[in-house]
Amino acid sequence: MLTSKEIQALRPRERRYQITDQGGLALRVQRSGVKSWVLRVPQNGRVIDITLGHWPEISLMQARALARRKKRELELEPSGSYTLRDAFKFWCSKKKGRISSYRDEKLRLEKYVISRLGSRQLDSITPPVLIKLLEPVEEAGKLSTVKRLLMRVREIFDLAVNAGFLQANPLSKITKVFPVPEVRHMPAPDWKELPVVISQVERLAPPKYKSLFYFSLATLLRPGEVVSVRLEWISEEAITVPAEFMKMKRTHRVPLTPYLIALIQEAKEIRKNKRSPYLFPATNKNRHISGQALAKWLHGKPEFKNRLVAHGLRSIGRGWFADNDVPFEIAEAALAHLVGSQVVRAYQRGDYFAPRQKIMLSWHAYIQSCAQCAQVLSQKPDSTGSSD
């Protein structure tokens, strides 16, 4: 079987020659250096050559797909061609670094689809094949997983069509087969309930999770962004998170306040791995703790289960902004959301840092007042007369 590197390295000779690939496909090299794909097939008791096109206009994978299609038209034994795994690799090469959820999407596809159908010819995968594969996932109640898998598999097939490996996408209407998943917002209490939440955190959380909770609440960063914070990103004015670590791939600054500075100092003091460059380091490795650390801790406590998740802290902050007359653009900037159309963002490139400094002072003052209320709540006796 040929490879792309071998084809590129082929040079013209005094006479025309050809190099075979598989299933009758060959690459013919002319004296002029022109490289043509030909398919050698039996017809009417003799062997004929069918020209498929020139290289590099038609790549190796495209030529194999064309050869398979031509042999099918001639009712000959189909040869090996472009597989779903080939198409998946092509999708990976185009999407890596371009979609924020690339790693999760890739792992999901590998687990549910590529591991089962990866070796199959792309043109042999029909809607009934994929429907049968995903029905158990639907029966397990994972409708969101089914939705994302269908979206990405359709995307893989669309890329294959654009690359010339398929004439049309047979899966273009397949999403109509499965029910639309019900959208459920992540659980988070109202911002007015924050004193109760903090009192429970103070009572239940060990120092590491308590520090992680307060830092997440104060910065309103996403869980993965929180744990990625490095000490070198902290200046006298702000925590500056580089674009590649942000979901929206845009540099984000969190204004420092006296309260946030105190939280950072506390986080530094309780670190066990003092040499780590991360504010929240893993214990024995030169890496940060898991982005799911706080989420798992909250999920494991009956007081928070189905009531609060780590991402829900951002919802608490956003609700407080809305009810305290914080302008929409400034509130969205505090959560590192993109606002407006692409044209608007092309002109409006500021991050509202100065007004956010004032807003964060007020937000942090509210957190501190909730902590004081939490101390009062924790000192109230319960129905049995004991202290909470």
Disulfide bonds with the S-S distance in Angstrom:
none
